[in-house]
Amino acid sequence: MNRIGIISIFLVVIILISTSCASGVSQEEHERVINELNAIQGELASLQSKLTESVALQAQNEELNNRNATLESEFDAMQTKHEELSAEYDELNIKYDTMQSEYETLHAQYKDLSAEYEELSKQYEAAVEGEAVEIGEEDVEQALFELINEGRINNGLEVLPWRETLHTLAKKNSIDMATNKDLRYPENGVEWREVYWAAGYNSAGEIAEATHLVWENRDKYERYFLDVHLNFGAVGVYKSGDIFYITYIGDQIR
């Protein structure tokens, strides 16, 4: 039994006692009891109000606890979802980096192929229009001499300096080949020399590569081009019609 119930019973008992004993009690004592009774009744009303308020607060507290539990559950679900999305984001980021790298590689390849395509298109248009691509004799000489020195470097040798007197002799021999329509080697005791003629190529680089490839596969390539005693060299090219006549000469005279 709660406190308010006990107080109520107590008040009833007091009222009954007061009624039964009213005839033997003085007026002053009777008023005092009445005042105490009124005070107790006021306290009872206050306690009753507080009890009602306490019940309401308890109900609100239970409601807040339920809402808090719901929010905690929702938070846990959102936290789990966040972790899943974070892992998915990391995975997508890795895929993006991989695709970005592949794209850059493909883009570089595309640029190279585009440049190659443009060059081939120009050559094709020139061929269709019947315009011959002009290839300079000096361009072939320099391109071929660079390949010769590249071969020496790859074999651990020094670069051959260009000597103009050797170029003059090589050029003369190429002119002689064009005049006689055959392969002729320089005379006057030239020890390091090689000859070739080329036709049907579209650039000085192609002629140089083809010539150097032929010379590389000949038996005397090491002696003529990779000899450690060589100090100078030169290439002489002469074009007659569509044919390039080519002569290389090396020398050790300083």
C-alpha positions as CSV (number, residue, x, y, z in Angstrom):
1,M,0.0,0.0,0.0
2,N,1.4,3.4,-1.0
3,R,2.0,6.3,1.2
4,I,-1.1,8.3,0.0
5,G,-3.3,5.3,0.8
6,I,-1.9,5.1,4.4
7,I,-2.4,8.9,4.9
8,S,-6.0,8.6,3.7
9,I,-6.8,5.9,6.2
10,F,-5.1,7.9,8.9
11,L,-7.3,10.9,8.1
12,V,-10.4,8.8,8.2
13,V,-9.4,7.4,11.6
14,I,-8.8,10.9,12.9
15,I,-12.1,12.2,11.6
16,L,-13.9,9.3,13.3
17,I,-12.1,9.9,16.5
18,S,-12.8,13.6,16.3
19,T,-16.5,13.0,15.8
20,S,-16.7,10.4,18.6
21,C,-14.8,12.5,21.1
22,A,-16.1,15.9,20.1
23,S,-18.4,16.0,23.2
24,G,-15.5,15.6,25.6
25,V,-13.0,17.9,23.9
26,S,-12.6,21.6,24.4
27,Q,-13.3,24.0,21.6
28,E,-9.7,25.0,21.4
29,E,-8.5,21.5,21.2
30,H,-11.1,20.7,18.6
31,E,-10.0,23.6,16.4
32,R,-6.4,22.5,16.7
33,V,-7.2,19.1,15.5
34,I,-9.3,20.5,12.6
35,N,-6.3,22.7,11.6
36,E,-4.0,19.7,11.7
37,L,-6.5,17.8,9.6
38,N,-6.7,20.5,7.1
39,A,-2.9,20.7,6.9
40,I,-2.7,17.0,6.4
41,Q,-5.3,17.1,3.7
42,G,-3.3,19.9,1.9
43,E,-0.2,17.8,2.1
44,L,-2.2,14.8,0.8
45,A,-3.4,16.9,-2.2
46,S,0.2,18.0,-2.9
47,L,1.4,14.4,-2.7
48,Q,-1.3,13.3,-5.0
49,S,-0.3,16.0,-7.6
50,K,3.3,15.0,-7.3
51,L,2.4,11.3,-7.7
52,T,0.4,12.1,-10.9
53,E,3.4,14.2,-12.2
54,S,5.8,11.3,-11.3
55,V,3.7,8.8,-13.2
56,A,3.6,11.1,-16.2
57,L,7.4,11.6,-16.0
58,Q,7.9,7.9,-15.7
59,A,5.8,7.3,-18.8
60,Q,7.8,10.0,-20.7
61,N,11.1,8.4,-19.5
62,E,10.0,5.0,-20.8
63,E,9.0,6.6,-24.1
64,L,12.4,8.4,-24.3
65,N,14.2,5.1,-23.5
66,N,12.3,3.4,-26.3
67,R,13.1,6.2,-28.8
68,N,16.8,6.1,-27.7
69,A,16.9,2.3,-28.3
70,T,15.3,2.8,-31.7
71,L,17.9,5.6,-32.5
72,E,20.8,3.4,-31.4
73,S,19.5,0.6,-33.6
74,E,19.2,3.0,-36.5
75,F,22.7,4.4,-35.8
76,D,24.2,0.9,-35.7
77,A,22.6,0.2,-39.1
78,M,23.8,3.4,-40.5
79,Q,27.4,2.7,-39.2
80,T,27.4,-0.7,-40.8
81,K,26.1,0.9,-44.1
82,H,28.8,3.5,-43.9
83,E,31.5,0.9,-43.5
84,E,30.2,-1.0,-46.4
85,L,30.1,2.1,-48.6
86,S,33.6,3.1,-47.4
87,A,35.0,-0.3,-48.5
88,E,33.1,0.0,-51.8
89,Y,34.6,3.5,-52.3
90,D,38.1,2.2,-51.6
91,E,37.6,-0.6,-54.1
92,L,36.2,1.8,-56.8
93,N,39.1,4.2,-56.1
94,I,41.7,1.4,-56.8
95,K,39.8,0.5,-60.0
96,Y,39.8,4.1,-61.0
97,D,43.6,4.4,-60.6
98,T,44.1,1.3,-62.6
99,M,41.8,2.5,-65.4
100,Q,43.4,5.9,-65.3
101,S,46.9,4.3,-65.8
102,E,45.5,2.1,-68.6
103,Y,43.9,5.2,-70.2
104,E,47.2,7.2,-70.1
105,T,49.0,4.2,-71.7
106,L,46.3,3.9,-74.4
107,H,46.3,7.6,-75.0
108,A,50.1,7.6,-75.5
109,Q,49.7,4.7,-77.9
110,Y,46.9,6.6,-79.7
111,K,49.1,9.7,-80.1
112,D,51.9,7.6,-81.5
113,L,49.6,5.8,-83.9
114,S,47.9,9.1,-84.9
115,A,51.3,10.5,-85.8
116,E,52.2,7.4,-87.7
117,Y,48.9,7.5,-89.5
118,E,49.4,11.1,-90.5
119,E,52.8,10.4,-91.9
120,L,51.5,7.4,-93.8
121,S,48.6,9.5,-95.1
122,K,51.0,12.1,-96.4
123,Q,53.1,9.4,-98.1
124,Y,49.9,7.8,-99.6
125,E,48.6,11.2,-100.8
126,A,52.0,11.9,-102.4
127,A,52.0,8.5,-104.1
128,V,48.4,8.9,-105.3
129,E,49.2,12.3,-106.7
130,G,52.3,10.9,-108.4
131,E,54.6,13.3,-106.4
132,A,57.9,11.7,-105.7
133,V,59.3,12.3,-102.1
134,E,62.5,14.2,-102.5
135,I,65.4,12.5,-100.6
136,G,68.6,14.4,-100.3
137,E,72.0,12.8,-100.7
138,E,73.4,14.5,-97.6
139,D,70.4,13.3,-95.6
140,V,71.3,9.7,-96.5
141,E,75.0,10.2,-95.7
142,Q,74.3,11.6,-92.3
143,A,71.7,9.0,-91.4
144,L,73.9,6.2,-92.4
145,F,77.0,7.6,-90.7
146,E,75.0,7.9,-87.4
147,L,74.0,4.2,-87.7
148,I,77.7,3.3,-88.2
149,N,78.7,5.2,-85.0
150,E,75.7,3.7,-83.1
151,G,77.0,0.3,-84.0
152,R,80.5,1.2,-82.7
153,I,79.0,2.6,-79.4
154,N,77.0,-0.6,-78.9
155,N,80.3,-2.5,-79.2
156,G,82.1,-0.4,-76.7
157,L,84.1,1.6,-79.3
158,E,84.6,5.4,-79.8
159,V,82.6,7.4,-82.3
160,L,84.3,8.0,-85.6
161,P,84.8,11.7,-86.4
162,W,83.8,12.8,-90.0
163,R,86.6,13.6,-92.3
164,E,85.9,15.7,-95.4
165,T,88.7,14.3,-97.5
166,L,87.3,10.8,-97.0
167,H,83.9,12.1,-98.0
168,T,85.3,13.5,-101.3
169,L,86.8,10.1,-102.1
170,A,83.6,8.2,-101.2
171,K,81.5,10.6,-103.3
172,K,83.8,10.1,-106.3
173,N,83.5,6.4,-106.0
174,S,79.7,6.6,-105.8
175,I,79.7,8.7,-109.0
176,D,81.9,6.1,-110.7
177,M,79.4,3.4,-109.7
178,A,76.5,5.4,-111.2
179,T,78.5,6.0,-114.4
180,N,79.4,2.3,-114.8
181,K,76.2,0.9,-113.3
182,D,78.1,-1.6,-111.1
183,L,79.5,-1.9,-107.6
184,R,83.1,-0.5,-107.5
185,Y,85.4,-0.2,-104.5
186,P,87.6,2.8,-104.0
187,E,91.2,2.4,-105.2
188,N,94.4,4.1,-104.1
189,G,95.0,1.6,-101.3
190,V,91.9,2.3,-99.2
191,E,91.7,-0.5,-96.7
192,W,88.4,0.2,-94.8
193,R,85.5,0.6,-97.3
194,E,82.1,-0.8,-98.3
195,V,79.6,0.0,-101.1
196,Y,75.9,-0.5,-101.8
197,W,73.1,0.8,-104.0
198,A,69.5,1.3,-103.0
199,A,66.2,2.1,-104.7
200,G,62.5,2.1,-103.9
201,Y,62.7,3.6,-100.4
202,N,60.6,6.5,-99.1
203,S,63.0,8.3,-96.8
204,A,66.7,8.8,-96.0
205,G,66.2,6.8,-92.8
206,E,64.8,3.8,-94.6
207,I,67.8,3.8,-97.1
208,A,70.3,4.2,-94.2
209,E,68.7,1.3,-92.2
210,A,68.5,-1.0,-95.2
211,T,72.2,-0.3,-96.2
212,H,73.5,-0.7,-92.7
213,L,71.6,-3.9,-92.2
214,V,73.2,-5.4,-95.4
215,W,76.6,-4.3,-94.3
216,E,76.1,-5.7,-90.8
217,N,75.4,-9.2,-92.3
218,R,78.6,-9.2,-94.4
219,D,81.6,-11.1,-93.2
220,K,83.9,-8.1,-93.1
221,Y,81.6,-5.8,-91.0
222,E,83.7,-6.1,-87.9
223,R,86.9,-5.3,-89.8
224,Y,85.6,-2.4,-91.8
225,F,83.4,-0.8,-89.1
226,L,84.5,-2.0,-85.7
227,D,88.3,-2.0,-86.1
228,V,89.9,-0.3,-83.0
229,H,92.5,1.3,-85.3
230,L,90.0,3.4,-87.2
231,N,90.2,7.1,-86.4
232,F,88.0,8.7,-89.1
233,G,85.2,7.9,-91.5
234,A,82.8,9.3,-94.0
235,V,79.9,8.3,-96.4
236,G,79.5,9.5,-99.9
237,V,76.1,9.2,-101.7
238,Y,75.3,10.0,-105.3
239,K,71.8,9.7,-106.8
240,S,71.3,8.8,-110.4
241,G,67.7,8.4,-111.6
242,D,66.0,6.4,-108.8
243,I,69.1,4.7,-107.5
244,F,71.3,5.9,-104.6
245,Y,74.9,4.8,-105.0
246,I,76.6,4.6,-101.6
247,T,80.3,4.3,-100.5
248,Y,81.8,4.2,-97.0
249,I,85.4,4.8,-96.3
250,G,87.3,4.6,-93.0
251,D,90.9,5.6,-92.2
252,Q,93.4,5.6,-89.4
253,I,95.6,8.5,-90.6
254,R,95.5,11.4,-88.2
